[in-house]
């Protein structure tokens, strides 16, 4: 990390915008699921988050590197296990960014009805991509402004809620407390479903661990403490105030903008508008959290060669701009594919986020067992660790029970994403496997082709090695040329014997030898051998030479004989006439 590192306020703001924005939806969600026990469910979530403070503090304190659950598992288990956590974290961030941006634009749309939500959502994602590329320091300034405005808005809403209660009494709270629990559930069932739904209120708690290297020394545990305080106070408080001043039917009817409706009830339209503006801003801040968290996580994965190296390219400010651009494109693609359907994205987000929390707890277990001598500033107890992991598993089961379709939606997105990571992680193994397949299939074929080629060449060589014989009477060069043309065009050979039979004391003329030499140069592909011998040409000589040279009689040629030739053609045993 180049430049100045982030202080406590900046670090808390970046990850706090995500987790603190949860009160905008989780209070209503818990109330719908748990009814009058919603605030109890949210307090239970605060208790679980308190346990995770120690878990995150121990793991990141011992391994103060970007990557969150991925970093924890990478240093205690295998890279493939760590990549599972990384994939879930990426999915969680992707869904968070798209959901938060979409919800922010829905709040803006409530103020400006003509706003095209999909286009505006893409624009908001582009803005925070740009901020991330400019640099995390500049991004932190925006995050701080949003975070402070959000806290002030919640404090104002709480104060006016308290004033409203003092002026109007507790009748509505008593009325809501007298109602039966949703769907006829008992206390345990209501708390189980309410707690499972309310666990979504701690999303963003893992974000600080993904950019810990950009924080000043000692800041990380403070960010955990600050996020825990905000969630433990405001989430139950908002649910309690809602139950105290709004009838249950009104809460259910206004669950998508409950806090804005509460502002209208407490003090009129101005507070409702303020909460809507705050909602749009803090949800936008959650988008920034996703970009910052993904940048830290993917950069770490790329350094570990889990992702392609081109993602490490940085600008002059030291920002990994390629990561930001790729994340933006992925978010836009999911937005367009789902057409901004929050239900589909929530299915991905719910399972992915809670699974990351379980894996982080598993990372703490492995750290205790395998790296027990590694120095760390604090330690979680085994009992607290088991309770925390068990609580998140209960939340996963509860959400799967509450919304079974979430599991299938999650798998549809998780499968292809994890497949890409596994391919990158095992690319050398896959390349070797591909090479093995090529070798097993094509090498035998190549060997067969080589052998076939050699066999064919041998056949050609064997065919061409057959010698031919032409018996000449001292023909001139034109006749000899006709012989050579015939042989070249009709036979497969590289050698021919030109044989001339002389009477005793006679030899070839000088001109004939000159012509033969010219002919030899004219047909370099055929070896011409001149054989001069004394004797009488006839069947006996032909058979004798055939046996001596191992050349069949039918491979011996003559010119057409004249009237005075003493033998008939059939007496020569198959000698061929070629001229």
C-alpha positions as CSV (number, residue, x, y, z in Angstrom):
1,X,0.0,0.0,0.0
2,X,1.5,3.3,-1.1
3,X,0.9,6.5,0.8
4,X,-0.8,7.2,4.1
5,X,-2.7,4.4,5.8
6,X,-6.3,4.6,7.1
7,X,-7.0,5.8,10.7
8,X,-9.8,4.4,12.9
9,X,-12.5,6.8,11.6
10,X,-11.8,6.1,8.0
11,X,-11.5,2.4,8.4
12,X,-14.7,2.2,10.5
13,X,-16.5,4.3,7.9
14,X,-15.6,2.1,5.0
15,X,-16.8,-1.1,6.5
16,X,-19.3,0.5,8.9
17,X,-21.5,1.9,6.1
18,X,-22.2,-1.6,5.0
19,X,-23.0,-3.1,8.4
20,X,-24.8,0.0,9.7
21,X,-27.0,0.3,6.7
22,X,-28.6,-3.0,7.8
23,X,-31.0,-1.3,10.1
24,X,-32.8,0.1,7.1
25,X,-34.1,-3.4,6.3
26,X,-33.2,-5.9,9.0
27,X,-35.4,-4.3,11.7
28,X,-38.5,-4.7,9.5
29,X,-37.4,-8.2,8.3
30,X,-36.9,-9.4,11.9
31,X,-40.3,-8.0,12.9
32,X,-42.1,-9.7,10.0
33,X,-40.4,-13.0,11.0
34,X,-40.4,-12.8,14.8
35,X,-43.2,-10.3,15.4
36,X,-43.1,-8.8,18.9
37,X,-39.8,-10.7,19.7
38,X,-37.9,-8.9,16.8
39,X,-35.8,-6.8,19.1
40,X,-34.8,-9.9,21.1
41,X,-33.7,-11.6,17.9
42,X,-31.6,-8.6,17.1
43,X,-30.0,-8.5,20.5
44,X,-29.1,-12.2,20.0
45,X,-27.4,-11.2,16.8
46,X,-25.4,-8.5,18.7
47,X,-24.3,-11.2,21.2
48,X,-23.1,-13.5,18.4
49,X,-21.3,-10.6,16.8
50,X,-19.6,-9.9,20.1
51,X,-18.1,-13.4,20.0
52,X,-16.9,-12.9,16.4
53,X,-15.0,-9.8,17.5
54,X,-12.5,-12.1,19.3
55,X,-12.5,-14.6,16.5
56,X,-11.7,-12.0,13.9
57,X,-9.3,-10.3,16.3
58,X,-7.3,-13.5,16.8
59,X,-7.1,-14.5,13.2
60,X,-6.3,-11.1,11.7
61,X,-4.0,-10.3,14.6
62,X,-2.0,-13.4,13.9
63,X,-2.2,-13.0,10.1
64,X,-2.5,-9.2,9.4
65,X,-2.9,-9.6,5.6
66,X,-5.7,-8.7,3.3
67,X,-8.1,-11.5,2.3
68,X,-10.3,-12.2,5.3
69,X,-11.5,-15.8,5.5
70,X,-9.4,-16.6,2.4
71,X,-6.2,-15.4,4.2
72,X,-7.1,-17.3,7.3
73,X,-7.7,-20.6,5.5
74,X,-4.8,-20.1,3.1
75,X,-2.3,-20.0,6.0
76,X,-3.9,-22.9,7.9
77,X,-5.3,-25.3,5.3
78,X,-5.0,-25.8,1.5
79,X,-5.3,-23.2,-1.3
80,X,-8.4,-25.0,-2.6
81,X,-10.2,-24.6,0.7
82,X,-9.1,-21.0,0.9
83,X,-10.4,-20.5,-2.6
84,X,-13.8,-21.7,-1.5
85,X,-13.9,-19.0,1.1
86,X,-12.7,-16.4,-1.5
87,X,-15.4,-17.4,-4.0
88,X,-18.1,-17.1,-1.3
89,X,-16.7,-13.7,-0.3
90,X,-16.7,-12.5,-3.9
91,X,-20.3,-13.6,-4.4
92,X,-21.2,-11.8,-1.2
93,X,-19.5,-8.6,-2.2
94,X,-21.1,-8.8,-5.7
95,X,-24.6,-9.3,-4.4
96,X,-24.0,-6.6,-1.7
97,X,-22.9,-4.0,-4.3
98,X,-25.8,-4.7,-6.6
99,X,-28.4,-4.9,-3.8
100,X,-27.2,-1.8,-2.1
101,X,-26.9,0.3,-5.3
102,X,-30.4,-0.9,-6.4
103,X,-31.9,-0.1,-3.0
104,X,-30.2,3.3,-2.8
105,X,-31.7,4.2,-6.2
106,X,-35.2,3.0,-5.0
107,X,-35.0,5.4,-2.1
108,X,-33.9,8.2,-4.5
109,X,-36.8,7.2,-6.8
110,X,-39.2,7.8,-3.9
111,X,-38.0,11.4,-3.9
112,X,-37.7,11.7,-7.7
113,X,-40.2,9.5,-9.4
114,X,-38.9,9.9,-12.9
115,X,-35.5,8.4,-12.1
116,X,-34.8,5.2,-14.3
117,X,-33.6,2.8,-11.5
118,X,-31.5,0.4,-13.6
119,X,-29.6,3.1,-15.4
120,X,-29.2,5.1,-12.2
121,X,-27.9,1.9,-10.4
122,X,-25.3,1.4,-13.2
123,X,-24.3,5.0,-12.8
124,X,-23.9,4.7,-9.0
125,X,-21.7,1.6,-9.5
126,X,-19.6,3.5,-12.0
127,X,-19.1,6.4,-9.5
128,X,-17.7,4.1,-6.8
129,X,-15.6,2.2,-9.3
130,X,-14.1,5.6,-10.2
131,X,-13.6,6.5,-6.5
132,X,-11.8,3.2,-6.0
133,X,-9.5,3.8,-9.0
134,X,-8.7,7.2,-7.7
135,X,-7.5,5.8,-4.5
136,X,-8.6,4.4,-1.1
137,X,-7.7,7.5,0.7
138,X,-10.0,9.6,-1.4
139,X,-12.7,6.9,-1.1
140,X,-12.4,7.1,2.7
141,X,-13.3,10.8,2.7
142,X,-16.6,10.0,1.0
143,X,-17.2,7.1,3.3
144,X,-16.6,9.2,6.4
145,X,-19.1,11.9,5.3
146,X,-21.7,9.2,4.6
147,X,-21.0,7.4,7.8
148,X,-21.3,10.5,10.0
149,X,-24.5,11.6,8.3
150,X,-26.0,8.2,8.8
151,X,-25.2,8.1,12.5
152,X,-26.5,11.6,13.0
153,X,-29.7,10.6,11.1
154,X,-30.2,7.5,13.3
155,X,-29.6,9.5,16.5
156,X,-32.1,12.2,15.4
157,X,-34.7,9.5,14.5
158,X,-34.2,7.8,17.9
159,X,-34.5,11.1,19.8
160,X,-37.7,12.0,18.0
161,X,-39.0,8.5,18.5
162,X,-38.4,8.9,22.3
163,X,-40.2,12.2,22.3
164,X,-43.1,10.7,20.4
165,X,-43.3,7.9,23.0
166,X,-43.3,10.3,25.9
167,X,-46.1,12.4,24.3
168,X,-48.2,9.5,23.1
169,X,-47.7,6.7,25.7
170,X,-47.1,3.0,25.3
171,X,-50.5,1.8,24.1
172,X,-49.3,0.7,20.6
173,X,-46.4,-1.3,22.2
174,X,-48.8,-3.0,24.5
175,X,-51.1,-3.7,21.6
176,X,-48.3,-5.3,19.6
177,X,-47.1,-7.3,22.5
178,X,-50.5,-8.8,22.9
179,X,-50.5,-10.2,19.4
180,X,-49.8,-13.9,18.6
181,X,-46.4,-14.7,17.1
182,X,-46.3,-14.9,13.2
183,X,-47.7,-18.1,11.6
184,X,-48.6,-19.5,15.0
185,X,-45.0,-20.1,16.0
186,X,-44.0,-20.6,19.6
187,X,-41.3,-18.5,21.3
188,X,-38.5,-20.8,20.2
189,X,-39.7,-21.0,16.6
190,X,-40.2,-17.3,16.3
191,X,-36.7,-16.5,17.8
192,X,-35.2,-19.2,15.5
193,X,-36.7,-17.6,12.3
194,X,-36.2,-14.1,13.6
195,X,-32.6,-14.7,14.5
196,X,-31.9,-16.3,11.1
197,X,-33.3,-13.4,9.3
198,X,-31.7,-10.8,11.6
199,X,-28.2,-12.3,11.0
200,X,-28.2,-10.5,7.7
201,X,-27.8,-7.4,9.8
202,X,-24.1,-8.1,10.4
203,X,-23.2,-8.2,6.7
204,X,-20.1,-6.1,6.3
205,X,-18.5,-7.2,9.5
206,X,-16.0,-9.3,7.4
207,X,-15.1,-6.3,5.2
208,X,-12.5,-4.8,7.5
209,X,-10.4,-8.0,7.4
210,X,-10.2,-7.6,3.6
211,X,-8.3,-4.3,3.7
212,X,-6.4,-4.6,7.0
213,X,-3.1,-3.9,5.2
214,X,-4.4,-0.4,4.3
215,X,-5.1,0.4,8.0
216,X,-2.8,1.9,10.6
217,X,-1.4,-0.5,13.2
218,X,-3.9,-1.3,15.9
219,X,-6.9,0.1,14.0
220,X,-8.4,-3.2,13.0
221,X,-9.8,-4.4,16.4
222,X,-11.2,-0.9,16.9
223,X,-13.2,-1.2,13.7
224,X,-14.7,-4.5,15.0
225,X,-15.6,-2.9,18.3
226,X,-17.2,0.2,16.6
227,X,-19.2,-2.0,14.1
228,X,-20.4,-4.1,17.0
229,X,-21.6,-1.1,19.0
230,X,-23.5,0.4,16.1
231,X,-25.3,-2.9,15.2
232,X,-26.0,-3.8,18.8
233,X,-27.6,-0.4,19.6
234,X,-29.4,0.8,16.5
235,X,-30.7,-2.5,15.0
236,X,-32.7,-3.6,18.2
237,X,-33.6,0.0,19.0
238,X,-35.2,0.6,15.5
239,X,-37.2,-2.6,15.9
240,X,-38.3,-1.7,19.4
241,X,-39.3,1.9,18.3
242,X,-41.2,0.5,15.4
243,X,-43.1,-1.9,17.7
244,X,-43.7,0.9,20.2
245,X,-45.3,3.5,17.8
246,X,-46.5,1.6,14.7
247,X,-49.2,-1.1,14.7
248,X,-48.0,-4.5,13.4
249,X,-50.1,-4.2,10.2
250,X,-48.4,-0.8,9.5
251,X,-44.9,-2.4,10.0
252,X,-45.7,-5.2,7.6
253,X,-47.2,-2.8,5.0
254,X,-44.2,-0.4,5.2
255,X,-41.4,-3.0,5.6
256,X,-39.5,-1.8,2.5
257,X,-39.1,1.7,3.9
258,X,-39.9,1.2,7.5
259,X,-37.4,3.8,8.9
260,X,-38.6,6.4,6.5
261,X,-42.2,5.7,7.6
262,X,-41.1,6.0,11.2
263,X,-39.6,9.4,10.5
264,X,-42.9,10.5,9.0
265,X,-44.8,9.3,12.1
266,X,-42.3,10.8,14.6
267,X,-42.0,14.3,13.2
268,X,-43.5,14.6,9.7
269,X,-42.3,14.7,6.1
270,X,-39.0,16.4,6.7
271,X,-37.6,13.6,8.9
272,X,-39.0,11.0,6.4
273,X,-37.1,12.8,3.6
274,X,-34.0,13.0,5.7
275,X,-34.1,9.3,6.4
276,X,-34.7,8.5,2.7
277,X,-31.6,10.7,1.8
278,X,-29.6,9.0,4.5
279,X,-30.7,5.5,3.2
280,X,-29.6,6.4,-0.3
281,X,-26.3,7.6,0.9
282,X,-25.4,4.9,3.4
283,X,-26.5,2.2,0.9
284,X,-24.2,3.9,-1.6
285,X,-21.5,3.7,1.1
286,X,-22.0,-0.1,1.2
287,X,-21.3,-0.2,-2.5
288,X,-18.0,1.5,-1.8
289,X,-17.3,-1.1,0.9
290,X,-17.8,-3.8,-1.6
291,X,-15.3,-2.2,-4.1
292,X,-12.7,-1.7,-1.4
293,X,-13.1,-5.2,0.0
294,X,-13.0,-6.9,-3.4
295,X,-9.9,-4.9,-4.3
296,X,-8.0,-6.1,-1.2
297,X,-9.2,-9.7,-1.6
298,X,-8.6,-10.1,-5.3
299,X,-5.2,-8.5,-5.1
300,X,-4.2,-11.0,-2.4
301,X,-5.6,-13.9,-4.5
302,X,-3.7,-12.7,-7.6
303,X,-0.5,-12.4,-5.6
304,X,-1.1,-16.1,-4.6
305,X,-1.6,-16.9,-8.4
306,X,-5.2,-17.9,-7.9
307,X,-6.3,-15.1,-10.3
308,X,-4.7,-14.0,-13.6
309,X,-1.6,-11.7,-13.1
310,X,-3.0,-8.9,-15.3
311,X,-5.3,-8.0,-12.3
312,X,-2.3,-6.6,-10.4
313,X,-1.8,-3.7,-12.8
314,X,-1.9,-0.4,-10.9
315,X,-2.1,3.3,-11.7
316,X,0.1,6.0,-10.5
317,X,-1.9,6.3,-7.3
318,X,-1.2,2.6,-6.5
319,X,-4.8,1.5,-7.1
320,X,-5.5,-1.9,-8.8
321,X,-7.8,-0.3,-11.4
322,X,-8.2,-3.5,-13.4
323,X,-9.9,-5.2,-10.4
324,X,-12.3,-2.3,-9.9
325,X,-13.2,-2.3,-13.6
326,X,-13.7,-6.1,-13.7
327,X,-15.8,-6.0,-10.6
328,X,-17.9,-3.2,-12.0
329,X,-18.6,-5.2,-15.2
330,X,-19.5,-8.3,-13.2
331,X,-22.0,-6.3,-11.1
332,X,-23.5,-4.7,-14.1
333,X,-23.9,-8.1,-15.8
334,X,-25.6,-9.5,-12.8
335,X,-27.9,-6.5,-12.5
336,X,-28.9,-6.8,-16.2
337,X,-29.3,-10.6,-16.0
338,X,-31.5,-10.4,-12.9
339,X,-33.1,-7.2,-14.0
340,X,-32.5,-5.8,-10.5
341,X,-34.6,-8.5,-8.8
342,X,-33.7,-8.1,-5.1
343,X,-35.1,-11.5,-4.2
344,X,-32.8,-13.4,-6.5
345,X,-29.7,-11.4,-5.4
346,X,-30.7,-11.9,-1.7
347,X,-30.6,-15.7,-2.3
348,X,-27.0,-15.4,-3.4
349,X,-26.1,-12.9,-0.7
350,X,-27.7,-14.7,2.3
351,X,-26.0,-18.1,1.9
352,X,-22.7,-16.7,0.6
353,X,-22.3,-14.2,3.5
354,X,-23.2,-16.6,6.3
355,X,-21.0,-19.3,4.8
356,X,-18.0,-16.9,4.8
357,X,-18.6,-16.3,8.5
358,X,-18.6,-20.1,9.2
359,X,-15.4,-20.5,7.2
360,X,-13.8,-17.7,9.1
361,X,-14.6,-19.5,12.3
362,X,-13.2,-22.7,10.8
363,X,-10.0,-20.7,10.0
364,X,-9.8,-19.8,13.7
365,X,-10.0,-23.4,14.6
366,X,-7.2,-24.4,12.2
367,X,-5.2,-21.5,13.5
368,X,-5.5,-22.7,17.1
369,X,-4.6,-26.3,16.2
370,X,-2.0,-25.9,13.5
371,X,-0.5,-22.5,14.3
372,X,-0.8,-22.4,18.1
373,X,2.6,-20.9,18.6
374,X,2.0,-18.0,16.2
375,X,1.9,-14.7,18.2
376,X,-1.5,-12.9,18.3
377,X,-2.7,-9.9,20.3
378,X,-5.9,-11.7,21.6
379,X,-7.4,-15.1,21.6
380,X,-11.0,-16.4,21.4
381,X,-12.1,-19.2,23.8
382,X,-13.0,-22.6,22.4
383,X,-16.5,-22.3,23.9
384,X,-17.1,-18.9,22.3
385,X,-15.8,-20.1,19.0
386,X,-18.1,-23.1,18.9
387,X,-21.1,-21.1,19.9
388,X,-20.4,-18.5,17.2
389,X,-20.0,-21.0,14.5
390,X,-23.0,-23.0,15.6
391,X,-25.1,-19.8,15.7
392,X,-24.2,-19.0,12.1
393,X,-24.9,-22.5,11.0
394,X,-28.3,-22.2,12.7
395,X,-28.9,-19.0,10.7
396,X,-28.0,-20.7,7.4
397,X,-30.5,-23.5,8.2
398,X,-33.1,-21.0,9.3
399,X,-32.8,-19.0,6.1
400,X,-32.9,-22.2,4.0
401,X,-36.0,-23.2,5.8
402,X,-37.6,-19.8,5.5
403,X,-36.7,-19.4,1.8
404,X,-35.7,-22.8,0.3
405,X,-35.4,-21.2,-3.2
406,X,-32.4,-19.1,-1.9
407,X,-30.3,-22.3,-1.8
408,X,-30.9,-23.1,-5.5
409,X,-30.3,-19.5,-6.6
410,X,-27.1,-19.5,-4.6
411,X,-25.9,-22.7,-6.2
412,X,-26.7,-21.3,-9.7
413,X,-24.2,-18.5,-9.1
414,X,-21.7,-20.2,-6.8
415,X,-21.2,-23.2,-9.2
416,X,-19.8,-21.3,-12.3
417,X,-17.9,-18.8,-10.1
418,X,-16.1,-21.5,-8.1
419,X,-15.5,-23.4,-11.3
420,X,-13.5,-20.5,-12.7
421,X,-11.5,-20.2,-9.5
422,X,-10.8,-24.0,-9.5
423,X,-9.7,-23.9,-13.1
424,X,-7.3,-21.0,-12.3
425,X,-6.1,-22.8,-9.2
426,X,-5.4,-26.1,-11.0
427,X,-4.5,-24.7,-14.4
428,X,-1.1,-26.4,-14.6
429,X,-2.6,-29.7,-13.6
430,X,-5.3,-29.2,-16.2
431,X,-2.7,-28.3,-18.8
432,X,-0.7,-31.4,-18.0
433,X,-3.9,-33.4,-18.2
434,X,-4.7,-31.9,-21.6
435,X,-1.1,-32.7,-22.7
436,X,-1.6,-36.3,-21.4
437,X,-4.8,-36.6,-23.4
438,X,-3.0,-35.3,-26.5
439,X,-0.2,-37.7,-26.0
440,X,-2.4,-40.7,-25.4
441,X,-4.5,-39.9,-28.5
442,X,-2.2,-38.3,-31.0
443,X,1.2,-39.7,-30.2
444,X,0.2,-43.2,-31.2
445,X,-1.3,-41.7,-34.3
446,X,1.9,-39.8,-35.0
447,X,4.0,-43.0,-34.4
448,X,1.7,-44.9,-36.7
449,X,2.1,-42.1,-39.3
450,X,5.9,-42.2,-38.9
451,X,6.0,-45.9,-39.3
452,X,3.6,-45.7,-42.3
453,X,5.8,-43.0,-43.8
454,X,8.9,-45.2,-43.3
455,X,7.1,-48.2,-44.7
456,X,5.9,-46.2,-47.7
457,X,9.4,-44.8,-48.3
458,X,10.8,-48.3,-48.1
459,X,8.2,-49.5,-50.6
460,X,9.1,-46.7,-52.9
461,X,12.7,-47.4,-52.5
462,X,12.2,-51.1,-53.1
463,X,10.1,-50.4,-56.2
464,X,12.6,-47.8,-57.5
465,X,15.5,-50.2,-56.8
466,X,14.3,-52.5,-59.5
467,X,16.8,-52.4,-62.5
468,X,15.8,-52.4,-66.1
469,X,17.7,-53.4,-69.2
470,X,17.7,-52.0,-72.7
471,X,19.5,-53.8,-75.4
472,X,20.8,-51.3,-77.9
473,X,22.3,-51.8,-81.3
474,X,24.3,-48.6,-81.1
475,X,21.3,-46.3,-81.5
476,X,21.8,-42.6,-81.9
477,X,20.9,-40.1,-79.1
478,X,17.3,-39.5,-80.4
479,X,16.4,-43.2,-80.1
480,X,18.1,-43.4,-76.7
481,X,16.2,-40.4,-75.5
482,X,12.9,-42.0,-76.5
483,X,14.0,-45.0,-74.4
484,X,14.7,-42.8,-71.4
485,X,11.4,-41.0,-71.8
486,X,9.5,-44.3,-71.9
487,X,11.2,-45.6,-68.8
488,X,10.7,-42.3,-66.9
489,X,7.0,-42.1,-67.8
490,X,6.1,-45.8,-67.5
491,X,8.3,-47.4,-64.9
492,X,9.3,-46.9,-61.3
493,X,13.1,-47.2,-61.3
494,X,16.3,-45.3,-60.5
495,X,18.6,-47.5,-62.6
496,X,18.8,-48.8,-66.1
497,X,21.5,-50.9,-67.8
498,X,22.0,-50.1,-71.4
499,X,23.6,-53.2,-72.9
500,X,25.3,-53.5,-76.3
501,X,26.4,-56.9,-77.7
502,X,29.5,-56.9,-79.9
503,X,31.3,-59.3,-82.1
504,X,34.8,-60.1,-81.0
505,X,37.2,-57.1,-81.4
506,X,34.4,-54.5,-81.8
507,X,33.6,-51.8,-79.3
508,X,31.2,-48.9,-78.9
509,X,31.8,-45.8,-81.1
510,X,33.1,-42.6,-79.6
511,X,30.0,-40.8,-80.7
512,X,27.8,-43.3,-78.9
513,X,29.7,-42.8,-75.7
514,X,29.4,-39.0,-76.0
515,X,25.6,-39.4,-76.6
516,X,25.3,-41.7,-73.7
517,X,27.1,-39.2,-71.5
518,X,24.8,-36.4,-72.6
519,X,21.8,-38.7,-71.8
520,X,23.1,-39.4,-68.3
521,X,23.3,-35.7,-67.5
522,X,19.8,-35.1,-69.0
523,X,18.2,-37.7,-66.6
524,X,20.0,-37.2,-63.3
525,X,17.2,-39.0,-61.4
526,X,18.0,-42.3,-63.3
527,X,21.3,-44.0,-63.0
528,X,22.5,-45.1,-66.5
529,X,25.0,-47.9,-66.6
530,X,26.5,-48.9,-69.9
531,X,27.4,-52.6,-70.3
532,X,29.4,-53.8,-73.3
533,X,29.9,-57.5,-73.9
534,X,30.9,-59.9,-76.6
535,X,28.4,-62.5,-77.7
536,X,25.4,-63.2,-79.7
537,X,22.1,-61.6,-78.8
538,X,19.3,-64.2,-78.4
539,X,17.2,-66.1,-75.9
540,X,20.1,-67.9,-74.3
541,X,21.9,-64.6,-73.6
542,X,18.8,-62.9,-72.3
543,X,18.1,-65.8,-69.8
544,X,21.7,-65.9,-68.8
545,X,21.8,-62.1,-68.0
546,X,18.4,-62.3,-66.3
547,X,19.7,-65.0,-63.9
548,X,23.0,-63.2,-63.4
549,X,21.6,-59.8,-62.6
550,X,18.3,-61.0,-61.0
551,X,16.3,-58.9,-63.4
552,X,13.1,-60.5,-64.8
553,X,13.0,-60.9,-68.6
554,X,9.9,-58.7,-68.8
555,X,12.0,-55.8,-67.4
556,X,14.3,-56.0,-70.4
557,X,13.5,-53.9,-73.5
558,X,14.5,-53.8,-77.1
559,X,13.7,-51.7,-80.2
560,X,11.5,-53.2,-82.9
561,X,13.6,-55.9,-84.8
562,X,14.0,-55.8,-88.6
563,X,13.2,-58.4,-91.2
564,X,16.6,-60.2,-90.7
565,X,16.2,-60.7,-86.9
566,X,16.7,-64.5,-86.5
567,X,14.2,-64.9,-83.6
568,X,10.5,-64.4,-83.2
569,X,9.4,-62.1,-80.3
570,X,7.8,-65.0,-78.3
571,X,11.1,-66.8,-78.4
572,X,12.8,-64.0,-76.4
573,X,10.8,-65.0,-73.2
574,X,8.8,-61.8,-72.7
575,X,11.3,-59.1,-73.6
576,X,9.3,-55.9,-74.2
577,X,9.3,-53.7,-77.4
578,X,9.3,-50.1,-76.4
579,X,10.3,-48.4,-79.7
